[in-house]
Every structure is written in structure tokens, then in C-alpha cells.
């Protein structure tokens, strides 16, 4: 997926540069292609950073909420957090195994 985005952004950059050259010929003023190239890379950066930002905020706030607000012990929180990580790893494997036997539509819709 990353390779596809890199290739697409390369061709998009070339298209922007060519259109900028045409605008320069027509108006005599060439737009700032460095800014345009940064904008092409900035949008995917923002899109792909949203999921890790959510995960890091969950990790940062979960300790406070479970230990201070709910009164859970540190050791119990560690066990629950480890179980959460284990199920996050096992979930896709279980889905792949079940999708062989059960139709995917039934798995998704419940």
C-alpha cells in the first residue's frame, strides 16, 4: 500500500509540476511547487497518523482511568492490558480461520 502511495504521489508531483509550467507560460508567474509538493505528502501523512494517534491516546489515558478512577490495582491493570494486546493479535487470525468455514458477510453482520 505504501509503495502504491509513493508511486501515485510521484506521478501526482510530476503532473503538478507540468501544470505549474503551463501556468507560468500563460501568466508569467510560476506557483510555488515546493509548497504544492509538501501538500501532496502532507495529506497522506495526516491520514495514516490518525490511527496511531488514537492508539497512543488510549495507552496514555487508560492507566489513569482504570487505576485512579476505577480503583484497579496496578497488577490487575497490567493483566487486562496484556490480555487486550493478546486479543488484538489473535483477532485477525481467528477471523482468517473462521472466514474459511463461515461466509465473511455473516461474520461481519453477526
C-alpha contacts under 8 A as a table, 3 or more apart, distances in Angstrom:
res1	aa1	res2	aa2	distance
1	X	4	X	5.14
1	X	5	X	6.36
2	X	5	X	5.10
2	X	6	X	6.16
3	X	6	X	5.04
3	X	7	X	6.15
4	X	7	X	5.21
4	X	8	X	6.03
5	X	8	X	5.01
5	X	9	X	5.91
6	X	9	X	5.15
6	X	10	X	6.11
7	X	10	X	5.08
7	X	11	X	6.36
8	X	11	X	5.26
8	X	12	X	5.98
9	X	12	X	4.77
9	X	13	X	5.93
9	X	40	X	6.70
9	X	41	X	7.34
10	X	13	X	5.07
10	X	14	X	6.33
11	X	14	X	5.03
11	X	15	X	6.18
12	X	15	X	5.03
12	X	16	X	6.16
12	X	40	X	7.81
13	X	16	X	5.08
13	X	17	X	6.11
13	X	37	X	6.16
13	X	40	X	7.36
14	X	17	X	5.04
14	X	18	X	6.13
15	X	18	X	5.12
15	X	19	X	6.11
16	X	19	X	5.12
16	X	20	X	5.98
16	X	33	X	7.57
16	X	36	X	7.60
17	X	20	X	4.95
17	X	21	X	6.25
17	X	33	X	6.56
18	X	21	X	5.09
18	X	22	X	6.40
19	X	22	X	5.04
19	X	23	X	6.24
20	X	23	X	5.03
20	X	24	X	6.19
20	X	30	X	6.16
20	X	31	X	6.16
20	X	33	X	7.30
21	X	24	X	5.05
21	X	25	X	6.31
21	X	30	X	6.82
22	X	25	X	5.13
22	X	26	X	6.25
23	X	26	X	5.04
23	X	27	X	5.90
23	X	28	X	7.38
23	X	29	X	7.14
23	X	30	X	6.46
23	X	31	X	7.86
24	X	27	X	5.33
24	X	28	X	4.60
24	X	29	X	4.84
24	X	30	X	4.46
24	X	31	X	7.54
25	X	28	X	5.53
25	X	29	X	7.82
27	X	30	X	7.91
32	X	35	X	5.63
32	X	36	X	6.61
33	X	36	X	4.83
33	X	37	X	5.94
34	X	37	X	5.10
34	X	38	X	6.22
35	X	38	X	5.07
35	X	39	X	6.21
36	X	39	X	5.05
36	X	40	X	6.33
37	X	40	X	5.11
37	X	41	X	6.58
38	X	41	X	5.24
38	X	42	X	5.90
39	X	42	X	4.86
39	X	43	X	6.38
40	X	43	X	6.10
40	X	44	X	7.62
41	X	44	X	5.99
41	X	45	X	6.42
42	X	45	X	5.04
42	X	46	X	6.26
43	X	46	X	5.28
43	X	47	X	6.29
44	X	47	X	4.95
44	X	48	X	5.98
45	X	48	X	5.43
45	X	49	X	6.05
46	X	49	X	5.23
46	X	50	X	6.49
47	X	50	X	5.73
48	X	51	X	6.63
48	X	52	X	7.88
49	X	52	X	5.56
49	X	53	X	6.13
50	X	53	X	5.16
50	X	54	X	6.34
51	X	54	X	5.22
51	X	55	X	6.31
52	X	55	X	4.96
52	X	56	X	6.01
53	X	56	X	5.20
53	X	57	X	6.14
54	X	57	X	5.16
54	X	58	X	6.22
55	X	58	X	5.08
55	X	59	X	6.29
56	X	59	X	5.06
56	X	60	X	6.08
57	X	60	X	5.01
57	X	61	X	6.08
58	X	61	X	5.40
58	X	62	X	5.66
59	X	62	X	5.45
59	X	63	X	7.06
60	X	63	X	6.53
60	X	64	X	7.72
61	X	64	X	5.43
61	X	65	X	6.27
62	X	65	X	5.17
62	X	66	X	5.97
63	X	66	X	5.53
63	X	67	X	5.84
63	X	68	X	7.79
63	X	77	X	7.54
64	X	67	X	5.53
64	X	68	X	5.36
64	X	69	X	6.91
65	X	68	X	5.71
65	X	69	X	4.96
65	X	70	X	6.46
66	X	69	X	5.81
66	X	70	X	4.96
66	X	71	X	6.56
66	X	72	X	5.77
66	X	77	X	7.02
67	X	70	X	5.81
67	X	71	X	5.00
67	X	72	X	4.61
67	X	73	X	6.08
67	X	74	X	6.57
67	X	77	X	7.18
68	X	71	X	5.38
68	X	72	X	7.32
72	X	76	X	6.55
72	X	77	X	6.52
73	X	76	X	5.32
73	X	77	X	6.26
74	X	77	X	5.12
74	X	78	X	6.23
75	X	78	X	5.06
75	X	79	X	6.38
76	X	79	X	5.13
76	X	80	X	6.26
77	X	80	X	5.10
77	X	81	X	5.98
78	X	81	X	5.07
78	X	82	X	6.04
79	X	82	X	5.12
79	X	83	X	6.13
80	X	83	X	5.02
80	X	84	X	6.12
81	X	84	X	4.99
81	X	85	X	6.35
82	X	85	X	5.11
82	X	86	X	6.16
83	X	86	X	4.97
83	X	87	X	6.11
84	X	87	X	5.30
84	X	88	X	6.12
85	X	88	X	5.01
85	X	89	X	6.37
86	X	89	X	5.19
86	X	90	X	6.13
87	X	90	X	4.85
87	X	91	X	5.65
88	X	91	X	5.47
88	X	92	X	7.57
89	X	92	X	6.59
89	X	93	X	7.41
90	X	93	X	5.28
90	X	94	X	6.12
91	X	94	X	5.18
91	X	95	X	6.17
92	X	95	X	4.95
92	X	96	X	6.21
93	X	96	X	5.17
93	X	97	X	6.35
94	X	97	X	5.17
94	X	98	X	6.07
95	X	98	X	5.14
95	X	99	X	5.92
96	X	99	X	5.23
96	X	100	X	6.85
97	X	100	X	5.68
97	X	101	X	7.36
98	X	101	X	5.39
98	X	102	X	5.69
99	X	102	X	5.12
99	X	103	X	5.83
99	X	104	X	5.46
99	X	107	X	7.45
100	X	103	X	7.32
102	X	106	X	6.88
102	X	107	X	6.93
103	X	106	X	5.46
103	X	107	X	6.62
104	X	107	X	5.07
104	X	108	X	6.21
105	X	108	X	5.25
105	X	109	X	6.02
106	X	109	X	5.24
106	X	110	X	5.63
107	X	110	X	5.24
